[in-house]
C-alpha cells in the first residue's frame, strides 16, 4: 500500500528532517573521502582494490561528467548553485508528496553541494572511484557526490514511471 505525504503534517516534517540529515551525511561523507584521497595519495596515483575491476585513482576533474566544459569551472559552479536553489524552491512541488522523491531530491542536492564545494575551493572536482574492465574499458573516475546524484536521479525516474503524477492546476480554478 502506498500513500502520499500531505504538506505541513508530522509525516512531512519527519521526511523533511530525514532528507536534511541525508544531505548533511552525504556532503560530509563526500568531503571526508575527497580529503582522504587528496591527503593520502599523489595526483594520478592508483591503488588496486579488485584487480582488473576497481581501483582508487586520485584525479582532479576540471569539468563536468567526462570532463565536459573543462576550464569553465565558474560556469559549472553557477549551474550547480542554480540547480541547488531550484531544488530547494520546488522541493515540495517536485516530490508530488511521494516520500521516495523527497529522498531522491535530497540525494541530488547533496551531490550538487559536494561537487560545488570542490569547484569553489579547489577549482576542480576531486574524483577517485575507478571502475574498469582490465585495460579494455575504463568508466570515468567519479566520487561520492556523483554516486548520490546518479542514485537520486534513478530513484526519481523510477518513481515517476511507477507513481501517478500530481493533479495539474488549471487556470481559473476549473
Rosetta blueprint (number, residue, H / E / L):
1 X L
2 X L
3 X L
4 X L
5 X L
6 X L
7 X L
8 X L
9 X L
10 X H
11 X H
12 X H
13 X H
14 X H
15 X H
16 X H
17 X H
18 X H
19 X H
20 X H
21 X H
22 X H
23 X H
24 X H
25 X H
26 X H
27 X H
28 X H
29 X H
30 X H
31 X H
32 X H
33 X H
34 X H
35 X H
36 X H
37 X H
38 X H
39 X H
40 X H
41 X L
42 X L
43 X L
44 X L
45 X L
46 X E
47 X E
48 X E
49 X E
50 X E
51 X L
52 X L
53 X L
54 X E
55 X E
56 X E
57 X E
58 X E
59 X E
60 X E
61 X E
62 X L
63 X L
64 X L
65 X H
66 X H
67 X H
68 X L
69 X L
70 X L
71 X L
72 X L
73 X H
74 X H
75 X H
76 X H
77 X H
78 X H
79 X H
80 X H
81 X H
82 X H
83 X H
84 X H
85 X H
86 X H
87 X H
88 X H
89 X H
90 X L
91 X H
92 X H
93 X H
94 X H
95 X H
96 X L
97 X L
98 X L
99 X H
100 X H
101 X H
102 X H
103 X H
104 X H
105 X H
106 X H
107 X H
108 X H
109 X H
110 X H
111 X H
112 X H
113 X H
114 X H
115 X H
116 X H
117 X H
118 X H
119 X H
120 X H
121 X H
122 X H
123 X L
124 X L
125 X E
126 X E
127 X E
128 X E
129 X E
130 X E
131 X E
132 X E
133 X E
134 X L
135 X L
136 X L
137 X E
138 X E
139 X L
140 X L
141 X L
142 X E
143 X L
144 X H
145 X H
146 X H
147 X H
148 X H
149 X H
150 X H
151 X H
152 X H
153 X H
154 X H
155 X H
156 X H
157 X H
158 X H
159 X H
160 X H
161 X H
162 X H
163 X L
164 X L
165 X L
166 X L
167 X L
168 X L
169 X L
170 X L
171 X H
172 X H
173 X H
174 X L
